[in-house]
């Protein structure tokens, strides 16, 4: 291998490093595939989790299971959401402080523990209910922490030319989990004893998580994170490990020119107060962009996804038993978008693709809303329309997570992801309540028509904000997109 030294310490505690350039000059290798499989499973697990919890909710009211009231069942989803918000904020801070690898191993363990314990809930007594809610909070905290730690790790170890498509595809795999969760609950709740079936349902995610646990343990720590924290030898060892794996696949690595070095003066850990300063003093427009993209996609997705079966049953007369089959089609459209469009975010560009997918999905939703209000759709054509809308919306929503994870400095990256994820979750929780009220008993299409137009307008706002405030980060090193707070000298930032 021909490469300059990863780091040197000129004077005054300053480190000169070529590690970012060495990562970005790599071509795709088996190492990157292994990393995506090991880390990307987080979104599959979340998709499984949300879908199974939603499908099992009604079953838990049955006296043959836990015999919960509808209010008690509804609280399960709320507690899980609160757990996600807490986990994102708590583990996001730890990810910036203790490292990506430490946290993406810990958060997976927290999720596995929470879900496995949920399956042990014994009845609906006060003690059992507290146990149930505690386990859902723990599982949610694990998944919330996953978002912050894993987005950071993938972005920091992925070469710049692949970063967009990989991040978008990985975030889109949530829908692969949703498909798996839907099929599983359809079998578990209809083919075996329901008191056993719902428990097995909650164990499905932990089984998959346990299978990739060992894979994660053998991934290296982010060399970028290590060098920013002054751990030069570890950073060199880890980048050498990655380079050796890439060369082992038959590639010859080009020498990295010294002009691409970055000078770093590692400092103490920066907490949420440092993040607030960064957001409001250094990157106010990026903060507005991140909040807008995350809030708008979360509002629309939660509104449509969590009321999907209600629309089918109330307006189209689909039986509750058949509704999950339509949900599978919806999930396929959502999965296909990020997988098929992801590479365009690296080639056509972030600004054009993000604004385009947001605005196009808004226009298609408005057209579908009109057809719905005119009574020109049936269950099949409504599902097809949603598949097309969310083919584009899903790619855009995944790109919102990509945006947040790449446009802020490394030292506060995981915390930034956590904050905007938490904000989006809180605003997104409004959607199901609002649209559920509009659906009512299914006798008034006009109310839901207005609701769909509101959803379209919300997505359009996200697209317009991207046009004016978007960051042209395609193909750019993370250090170009947002200079590290500890950088002494750095290259120009990406525009936006």
C-alpha positions in Angstrom: 0.0 0.0 0.0 1.2 3.5 -0.9 0.0 6.1 1.6 1.3 8.8 3.8 1.2 8.5 7.5 -2.2 8.8 9.0 -1.2 11.4 11.6 1.6 13.4 12.9 1.9 15.7 15.9 3.7 18.9 14.8 3.4 20.9 18.0 1.1 22.3 20.6 -1.0 19.1 20.6 -2.0 19.6 16.9 -2.4 16.4 14.8 -2.1 16.4 11.0 -4.1 13.7 9.5 -4.8 12.2 6.1 -7.4 9.8 7.4 -10.5 11.5 5.9 -8.8 11.6 2.5 -7.7 7.9 2.9 -11.3 6.8 3.6 -12.8 8.8 0.7 -10.4 7.5 -1.9 -11.4 3.9 -1.3 -13.6 1.9 -3.7 -16.3 -0.5 -2.7 -15.1 -3.6 -1.1 -16.5 -6.6 1.0 -15.7 -4.6 4.1 -18.3 -1.9 3.1 -20.9 -4.6 2.4 -20.3 -6.2 5.8 -20.5 -2.8 7.5 -23.8 -2.0 5.8 -25.3 -5.4 6.8 -24.1 -5.2 10.4 -25.2 -1.6 11.0 -28.1 -1.2 8.6 -30.1 -3.9 10.4 -31.1 -1.2 12.9 -33.8 0.1 10.5 -35.0 -3.3 9.7 -35.5 -3.9 13.4 -37.4 -0.7 13.8 -39.7 -1.6 10.9 -40.3 -5.0 12.5 -40.9 -3.4 15.9 -43.4 -0.7 14.8 -45.3 -3.1 12.6 -45.6 -5.9 15.1 -46.5 -3.6 17.9 -49.3 -2.1 15.8 -50.6 -5.5 14.6 -50.5 -7.0 18.1 -52.2 -4.0 19.8 -55.7 -5.3 19.2 -54.8 -8.8 20.3 -53.6 -7.6 23.7 -57.2 -6.5 24.5 -58.3 -10.1 24.2 -58.9 -11.9 27.6 -57.0 -14.8 26.1 -53.8 -12.7 26.2 -53.4 -9.8 28.6 -56.9 -8.4 28.5 -55.8 -4.7 28.4 -58.1 -1.8 27.8 -57.8 0.2 24.6 -56.3 3.1 26.6 -53.7 0.8 28.1 -52.8 -0.6 24.7 -52.6 2.9 23.2 -50.1 3.9 25.9 -47.7 1.2 24.7 -47.0 3.1 21.5 -46.7 6.4 23.4 -44.2 4.9 25.8 -42.1 3.4 23.0 -42.0 6.8 21.3 -40.9 8.4 24.5 -38.2 5.8 24.8 -37.0 6.5 21.3 -36.7 10.2 22.0 -34.9 9.6 25.3 -32.6 7.0 23.7 -31.7 9.2 20.8 -30.7 12.1 23.1 -29.0 10.0 25.8 -27.1 7.6 23.5 -26.4 10.4 20.9 -24.4 12.3 23.5 -22.5 9.1 24.5 -21.8 8.3 20.9 -20.0 11.6 20.4 -18.2 11.1 23.8 -17.4 7.4 23.9 -17.3 6.4 20.2 -19.5 5.0 17.5 -18.6 1.3 18.0 -19.1 1.3 21.7 -22.6 2.7 21.3 -23.8 0.7 18.3 -23.0 -2.4 20.3 -24.6 -1.1 23.5 -27.8 0.2 21.8 -28.4 -3.1 20.1 -28.0 -4.8 23.4 -30.5 -2.4 25.0 -33.0 -3.1 22.3 -32.6 -6.9 22.6 -33.1 -6.7 26.3 -36.2 -4.5 26.1 -38.0 -6.6 23.5 -37.1 -10.0 25.1 -38.5 -8.8 28.4 -41.7 -7.5 26.8 -42.6 -11.1 25.8 -42.5 -12.1 29.5 -45.3 -9.8 30.6 -47.7 -12.0 32.6 -51.1 -10.2 33.0 -52.7 -6.8 33.4 -52.0 -6.2 37.0 -50.5 -2.8 38.0 -47.0 -4.4 38.5 -47.2 -6.3 35.2 -48.3 -3.1 33.4 -45.4 -1.1 34.8 -43.2 -3.9 33.7 -44.7 -3.9 30.2 -44.3 -0.1 29.8 -40.8 -0.2 31.2 -39.7 -2.8 28.7 -41.3 -0.9 25.8 -39.4 2.3 26.9 -36.2 0.3 27.1 -36.7 -1.2 23.6 -37.5 2.3 22.2 -34.5 3.8 23.9 -32.3 1.2 22.2 -33.7 1.9 18.7 -33.5 5.7 19.3 -29.9 5.3 20.2 -29.3 3.2 17.1 -30.3 6.1 14.8 -27.7 8.5 16.2 -24.7 6.1 16.6 -25.2 4.2 13.3 -25.9 7.1 11.0 -22.7 8.7 12.3 -20.6 5.5 11.9 -21.8 4.8 8.4 -21.2 8.3 7.2 -17.7 8.5 8.7 -16.5 5.2 7.3 -18.2 5.3 3.9 -16.2 6.9 1.0 -17.8 10.2 -0.1 -18.8 9.0 -3.5 -21.0 6.3 -2.0 -22.3 8.0 1.1 -25.6 9.3 -0.2 -26.9 6.1 -1.8 -25.8 3.9 1.1 -27.3 6.1 3.7 -30.6 6.4 1.8 -30.8 2.7 1.1 -30.0 1.8 4.7 -32.7 4.2 6.0 -35.1 2.8 3.5 -34.7 -0.8 4.8 -37.1 0.2 7.6 -39.7 -1.0 5.1 -38.1 -4.4 4.6 -38.6 -4.8 8.4 -42.2 -3.6 8.0 -42.9 -6.2 5.3 -41.3 -8.9 7.5 -43.2 -7.8 10.5 -46.5 -7.8 8.7 -46.0 -11.2 7.2 -44.9 -12.6 10.6 -47.8 -11.2 12.6 -50.3 -12.4 9.9 -49.0 -16.0 10.5 -48.4 -15.7 14.3 -51.8 -14.3 15.1 -53.8 -16.5 12.8 -52.0 -19.9 12.8 -51.0 -20.5 16.4 -52.4 -19.7 19.9 -52.6 -15.9 20.1 -51.2 -15.8 23.7 -48.1 -17.5 22.4 -48.1 -15.7 19.0 -47.9 -12.2 20.3 -45.0 -13.1 22.5 -43.1 -14.8 19.6 -43.8 -11.6 17.6 -41.9 -9.5 20.1 -39.0 -12.0 20.0 -38.6 -11.8 16.2 -36.5 -8.6 16.3 -34.2 -9.8 19.0 -33.5 -13.0 17.1 -32.4 -11.0 14.1 -30.5 -8.6 16.3 -28.6 -11.4 18.0 -27.6 -12.8 14.6 -25.7 -9.6 13.7 -24.4 -8.9 17.2 -21.1 -10.7 16.5 -20.7 -9.0 13.1 -20.9 -5.6 14.8 -18.4 -6.5 17.5 -15.7 -7.0 14.8 -16.2 -3.7 13.0 -13.5 -1.1 13.7 -14.2 2.2 15.5 -14.6 5.2 13.2 -11.0 6.4 12.4 -12.4 9.9 11.9 -13.8 9.9 15.5 -10.6 8.5 16.9 -8.4 11.1 15.3 -10.7 13.9 16.4 -10.2 12.7 20.0 -6.4 12.5 19.8 -6.2 8.7 19.6 -3.8 8.7 16.7 -2.3 5.2 17.0 -5.8 3.6 17.3 -6.9 5.7 14.3 -3.9 4.5 12.3 -4.5 0.9 13.3 -8.2 1.1 12.2 -7.7 2.8 8.9 -4.9 0.3 8.2 -7.3 -2.5 9.0 -9.9 -1.1 6.5 -7.2 -0.5 3.8 -5.8 -4.0 4.2 -9.3 -5.4 3.7 -9.9 -3.3 0.6 -6.5 -4.3 -0.9 -7.3 -7.9 0.0 -10.2 -7.7 -2.5 -7.7 -7.0 -5.3 -7.7 -3.2 -5.4 -4.6 -1.1 -5.5 -4.8 2.0 -3.4 -3.4 5.3 -4.8 -1.2 7.5 -2.7 -2.9 10.3 -0.9 -1.3 13.7 -1.4 -0.2 15.7 1.7 -2.3 18.7 0.4 -5.4 16.8 1.5 -4.3 16.6 5.2 -6.4 18.2 7.9 -4.9 19.7 11.1 -6.8 18.9 14.3 -6.3 20.1 17.8 -8.3 17.5 19.9 -10.2 19.0 22.8 -12.5 18.0 25.5 -15.9 16.4 24.9 -18.6 18.9 23.7 -22.1 18.5 25.2 -25.5 19.7 24.1 -24.6 23.3 25.0 -21.9 23.2 22.4 -24.4 21.8 19.9 -26.8 24.6 20.6 -24.0 27.1 19.9 -23.2 25.3 16.6 -26.8 25.1 15.5 -27.7 28.7 16.2 -24.5 30.6 15.7 -22.5 28.7 13.0 -25.2 26.8 11.1 -28.6 28.5 11.5 -29.7 27.9 7.9 -28.7 24.2 8.2 -30.6 23.9 11.4 -33.8 25.3 9.8 -33.2 22.9 6.8 -32.7 19.9 9.1 -35.7 20.6 11.2 -38.0 21.3 8.2 -37.0 18.1 6.3 -37.3 15.9 9.4 -40.6 17.4 10.7 -42.4 17.4 7.3 -41.6 13.8 6.4 -42.4 12.6 9.9 -45.7 14.3 9.9 -46.7 12.8 6.6 -45.5 9.3 7.2 -47.0 8.9 10.7 -50.3 10.4 9.4 -50.6 8.0 6.5 -48.9 4.9 7.9 -50.7 4.7 11.2 -54.2 5.4 9.6 -53.6 3.3 6.5 -55.8 0.4 7.6 -58.5 2.7 8.9 -58.9 4.3 5.5 -59.2 0.8 3.9 -61.7 -0.5 6.4 -63.8 2.7 6.8 -64.0 4.0 3.3 -63.4 0.9 1.1 -65.0 -1.9 3.2 -61.8 -4.0 3.4 -62.0 -6.5 6.2 -59.6 -6.0 9.2 -58.1 -9.5 8.4 -57.2 -8.5 4.8 -55.9 -5.0 5.5 -52.4 -6.2 6.3 -52.1 -7.6 2.7 -52.6 -4.1 1.3 -50.1 -2.8 3.8 -47.4 -5.1 2.3 -47.9 -3.5 -1.1 -47.5 0.0 0.5 -44.3 -1.2 2.2 -42.9 -2.5 -1.1 -43.3 0.9 -2.7 -41.6 2.6 0.2 -38.7 0.1 0.0 -38.2 0.3 -3.7 -37.8 4.1 -3.8 -34.6 4.4 -1.7 -33.1 1.4 -3.4 -33.8 2.5 -6.9 -33.3 6.2 -6.6 -30.5 6.4 -4.0 -27.6 6.6 -6.5 -29.2 9.7 -8.0 -28.6 11.6 -4.8 -24.9 11.1 -5.4 -24.9 11.8 -9.2 -27.7 14.3 -9.9 -27.1 15.9 -6.5 -28.7 16.3 -3.0 -30.5 19.6 -3.6 -32.2 18.6 -6.9 -33.2 15.1 -5.7 -34.4 16.0 -2.2 -36.5 18.9 -3.4 -37.7 16.9 -6.3 -38.9 13.9 -4.3 -40.6 16.1 -1.7 -42.4 18.2 -4.2 -43.3 15.4 -6.6 -44.8 13.3 -3.7 -46.7 16.4 -2.6 -48.2 16.9 -6.1 -49.1 13.2 -6.4 -50.7 13.3 -3.0 -52.8 16.3 -3.9 -54.0 14.6 -7.1 -54.8 11.4 -5.2 -56.7 13.4 -2.6 -58.9 14.9 -5.4 -59.6 11.4 -6.8 -60.4 10.1 -3.4 -62.8 12.9 -2.7 -64.6 12.3 -6.0 -65.0 8.6 -5.2 -63.0 7.5 -8.2 -60.7 5.2 -6.3 -61.2 1.7 -4.8 -59.0 -0.2 -2.3 -56.7 -1.4 -5.1 -56.2 1.9 -6.9 -55.8 3.8 -3.7 -53.1 1.4 -2.7 -51.4 1.8 -6.1 -51.6 5.5 -5.7 -50.0 5.4 -2.3 -47.2 3.1 -3.6 -46.3 5.6 -6.3 -46.5 8.6 -3.9 -44.3 7.0 -1.3 -41.9 5.5 -3.8 -40.7 9.1 -4.1 -41.5 10.3 -0.6 -39.6 7.4 1.0 -36.4 8.3 -0.9 -36.8 11.9 0.2 -37.5 11.0 3.8 -34.4 8.8 3.9 -32.4 11.7 2.5 -33.6 13.9 5.4 -31.7 11.6 7.8 -28.7 11.7 5.4 -28.8 15.5 5.4 -28.8 15.8 9.2 -26.0 13.2 9.6 -23.6 14.9 7.2 -24.0 18.7 7.5 -22.8 19.2 11.1 -19.3 18.8 12.6 -18.1 15.4 13.6 -17.8 16.3 17.3 -21.6 17.0 17.6 -22.8 14.8 14.7 -24.6 12.1 16.8 -26.1 14.7 19.1 -27.4 16.7 16.1 -29.0 13.5 14.6 -30.6 12.8 18.0 -32.0 16.3 18.5 -33.6 16.5 15.0 -34.8 12.9 15.3 -36.5 13.8 18.6 -38.1 16.9 17.2 -39.4 15.0 14.2 -40.8 12.2 16.4 -42.7 14.7 18.6 -44.2 16.5 15.6 -44.9 13.3 13.8 -47.0 12.1 16.8 -49.5 14.8 15.9 -50.3 13.1 12.5 -52.1 9.9 13.6 -54.3 11.8 16.1 -55.2 14.5 13.5 -55.9 12.1 10.7 -57.7 9.6 12.9 -60.1 12.4 13.9 -60.6 13.3 10.2 -61.4 9.7 9.3 -64.0 9.3 12.0 -66.6 6.7 11.1 -65.8 6.9 7.4 -68.9 8.9 6.4 -67.2 12.2 5.4 -64.6 12.1 2.6 -64.4 15.9 2.6 -62.6 16.1 5.9 -59.9 13.6 5.0 -59.6 15.3 1.6 -58.6 18.5 3.4 -56.3 16.5 5.6 -54.5 15.1 2.6 -54.1 18.5 1.0 -52.5 19.7 4.3 -50.1 16.7 4.1 -49.3 17.6 0.5 -48.6 21.2 1.5 -46.4 20.2 4.4 -44.2 18.0 2.1 -44.1 20.8 -0.5 -42.8 23.2 2.2 -39.9 20.7 2.9 -39.1 20.6 -0.8 -39.1 24.4 -1.2 -36.8 24.9 1.9 -34.4 22.3 0.4 -34.2 24.4 -2.9 -33.2 27.5 -1.0 -31.2 26.1 2.0 -30.0 22.7 0.7 -26.3 21.7 1.0 -24.5 20.4 -2.1 -22.8 17.6 -0.2 -22.6 15.0 -3.0 -19.1 13.6 -3.5 -17.7 15.9 -0.8 -15.6 14.8 2.2 -17.5 15.3 5.5 -14.8 17.7 6.5 -15.5 19.8 3.5 -19.2 19.8 4.2 -18.8 20.8 7.8 -15.3 21.5 9.2 -14.7 19.8 12.5 -14.9 22.1 15.5 -11.3 21.0 16.4 -9.9 21.8 13.0 -7.0 24.2 12.9 -6.9 24.3 9.1 -9.4 22.8 6.6 -10.5 22.9 3.1 -13.5 25.0 1.9 -17.0 23.9 2.9 -19.6 22.7 0.5 -22.1 25.3 -0.6 -25.3 25.7 1.3 
